[in-house]
Amino acid sequence: MLLLSREEIKKVVDMEEIIDATERAFEMVAENTVDIPLRTKIPAPDGEFLFMPSYAESMNAAALKVINIFPKNIDKGLVSAPAQVVLMDGSTGYVIALLDGNTVTQYRTGASSGVAFRHLARKDAKIGGLIGTGGQAATQLEAMLCACKNLEEVKVYDLNAERLNAFCSNMQKELAKYQVKITPAGSADEATVDADVFITMTPSPKPVFDGTKIKPGCTVSCVGTYEPNKHELDPALLPRTAKIYFDSTEAALAETGDLLIPIADGIITEADVTGNIGDVSLGKLVGRENDDEIIVYETVGVGAQDLCAAKVIYDKALAAGVGTNWE
């Protein structure tokens, strides 16, 4: 079994490769060629245990991500969502790798937005917006820059001004190769109104931006919430939206308040849902048709992403001789 740490994972793959792997994951979801049961949740007094299994015969591999949500960990100086990904051989059932799950999650979740922008964003997108600077934000930002080659500036907003300024300063240095200006915004509106591509990455139970201020032609990726009682997406945006895509429509209809709450309130119906991003990648559904369409992408995360990301990381680590073998 190969053990792969955060540093080792970052050493062997880049964001473009993870976007490619994630796109393949979404194609398999659309083709129904991957088994991805809905995540299992086990409540605990201070949090919950989450288990996300997946198996693809075509890859001869299975994976299980264990990601546990314990918010009080922050007060203890610990990560609030510790995770590991177990990769298994599809022929023998043997565990072949154990990967740092936080790193895999950050990469593949960022790459989810990257896939959406690759297919749905305006090709001439110049301004990006991002709300939230938590643990997932850095890879979300990098995926945006990686997928949207003509970006000139990204405006970032967070309720914590100190954290916001530190994030923008750090990202300006770490992502310097993209030559994009990373600017702290003074309000959610400031991060929103000029954006051609826009990401929300918060655990907020209520909308974090004004949907009436999203401009025509914007592609919005909603990443932060997967719970039925939370919706960081402003429902006011949905009547203005031309298309609504998902990583998995089945999972989204079961899990995310960004969709379930507006449906319950009669703002939209299930008939307004366009479909899976994997079908756009496969050419079975049309993506953006003109520069004025507002398009929403909602991701709740599916196990196929972890499987495809873990497999490409494992293969590259083996080829490079990176990682620790545990006999």
C-alpha positions, 0 to 999 in steps of 0.5 A: 500500500502506498501512503501519499501525504499532502506534499507528495500529492502536490508534487505529482499533479497539477490543477489541469490534470485534476480538472481532466480527471474530474471531467472524466468522473462527471462523464462516468456519472452521466453515462451511469458507468460508476457506482456512487451510492449517496454519502452515508452520514452517522451523527455524533454529539459534536459532528458527523461521520461521512462515508463516500464510496465509489467503484468503476469497472472500467478503471478496475478500481474502487475508493472510499472517502471518509470525511468527518465534519467536526466544527469544534475542532477549530477551537482545538487547533484542528482541521474541522473536516479531517479526511482520508481516501482509500484506493482499492484494486478492483480485481483483488479488493486490496487497498493499494493507496491511502491518500491525504483526504483533505488534499484530494477533496480540495483539489477535486472540489476546485476542479469541479468548478474548473470543469463547469467554467471550461464548458459554461463560462464565456470564452472572453471572461475577464473578471472573476468573483469569489466569496469565502476564503476557507480551506477549499477556497485556494483550489477553487480560485486556482481552478477558476484561473486554470479554466478561464485563460483570459481572466485579468482580475478576481475580486474576493470577499469574506466576512473576516477582513484579516483573513481576506487580506491574508488570503489575497496576499498569499494567493497573489504569490502562490498563483503568480504564474497565472498573472491575474490580479487577486483583489480583496473586495469590501462587500459581497456586492463588490465581488459580484457585480462585475463578475463573468465567473463567480464562486460561492464557497461558504457553509452559510445557511442563508444567501451570501450575495444578491442574485439581482446583481449578477450580470448577464453572461455570468457563470455561477458555481455554488460549492459550499453547501450540501445540506437541505436546510442551507442555501448560499445561493440567492433564489432571486437569481434563479428566475434570471437563469437560463440553465442549471447544471449539476455534478449529479442531478440525483444527488443535488435533488436529494441533498442541497438546499440551494435547489430544494428550498427554491423548489419548495417555495415555488420559485423553480420546479424540477423541470427547470433543471437542465442536467448533468455537466457530464452530459455537456462534456459528452456533447449530449447537452448544449452548454452556453449558447450566447454571451448573455445567458446566466448559467448556474452550476451546483456541486454537492460532490460525488464519490466518482470525483474522489475515485478519479482524482485518487487514481490519477494521483496514484498512477503518477506517484507510482511513475515518479517513485513518490510516496511511502510503501507500507508492506 
